[in-house]
Amino acid sequence: MQGNYGKLLKLLLPVIIIENFELTSYKTTSEVMHLYTDKGATLALVNSNPWPPSSTGLKGTNDWTQLSLNFNSGTTGIITISSHLGYTNTDSSGTAYFDNLTIVPQ
């Protein structure tokens, strides 16, 4: 993905309720800048929370780097995961690619 905000990936997945999981993926970035926080390119668990839990962000130019996010699936039995470049349409720029997305129970 290039330019301002977009989801590289957004998946709606059925999961076991009230279970702990680890989400991992590899990302590579080029000239990623984030204006307001340290986010940049991240993995996130998208839910009704206005600030969904997310991994550490990658900013700048990085070779393939593994990102991870630990979370609890909650009570709905469905989660939405995404691979972000920023949070809004004006807060990030650059290029990010992802590969090897995995989700495993803990």
N, C-alpha and C positions, 0 to 999 in steps of 0.2 A: 504494500500500500504506500502511496506517496501523497504528500500534501497534508492538508488539514484533516483532522479527526475522521476516523472511520474504523469500523471493526474489521479486522482481518478475518475474524471467525466469530460466529455466534451460533451456539448449539443449545437446543433444549433437550435434556436427557432425563429419562426415568432413573431413579436411584432408590436404594433402601432408605427408609425414613430413619431419622435420628442416628445417622452413621457418620463417622469421621472419614474423610477422604483426603488424598493429596493429588492435586492437579499439577502436572509439569509439562513444559514445552521448551524447545530451543528457539531462540530468536537471534537474528542478526539485524543490526541497524546501521543506518548511514545518516549522519547529520541530524539526528533527532534532537529537537529542542522543545522544552515545555516551559511556558511562560510563568505559571503561578505556583507550581508545586514541584516535587521531585519525581513525578510519575513517568512521563515519556511513554515508552512501549511497555505494556504490562499484560498479565493475565488477570481476569476478574471474574467474580461470581456475581452475576447480575440478578438482583431481586428487587423487592419494593423499597429497600433502603436507598435513600438518595445518594449515599456514599458507599457503594458496594465494596466488600473486601477485595483487595487486589494484592498482587505480588509486588516486590521491589521493582521499580521501573528502570529501564535502560535509557540513558540519554547519550547523545554524541554518536560516535561511530564505534561499533563493537563487532567482533567476530562472533560466531555462534556461541551463545551463552545460555545455560539452563536457568529457567525461572521456575519457581514453585509457589504453590498456594495451598495451605492446609485449611480445611473448613469442615463444618458439620452440615449435613444435608437438610436438617430441619424436619418439619412434619408434613410437607406437601407431597413428597415422593417425586418431585420434579425440580431440577435445577437448570439454570441457564448460565452457560459459561461463555466467555468471550475473550478475544485477544485484541487489546486496545492500542491505539496510538492517541493518548490524551483522554480527556473527559468531555470537552465541548468542541464545537466546530472552529474555535479560534485559539485554543490554548496550546496546540502542538503542531509541529511541522517536521518533515523529514521522511525517511523511508524505513520500513520495517518488514521483515519476512519471518515466518514461523515454520516449524517442522516438528514432527514427532510428539504430538499431543498425547498425553496419557493421563488417566484418572484411575487411582487404585484405592481400595479401602485401607484404612490404617488399623 
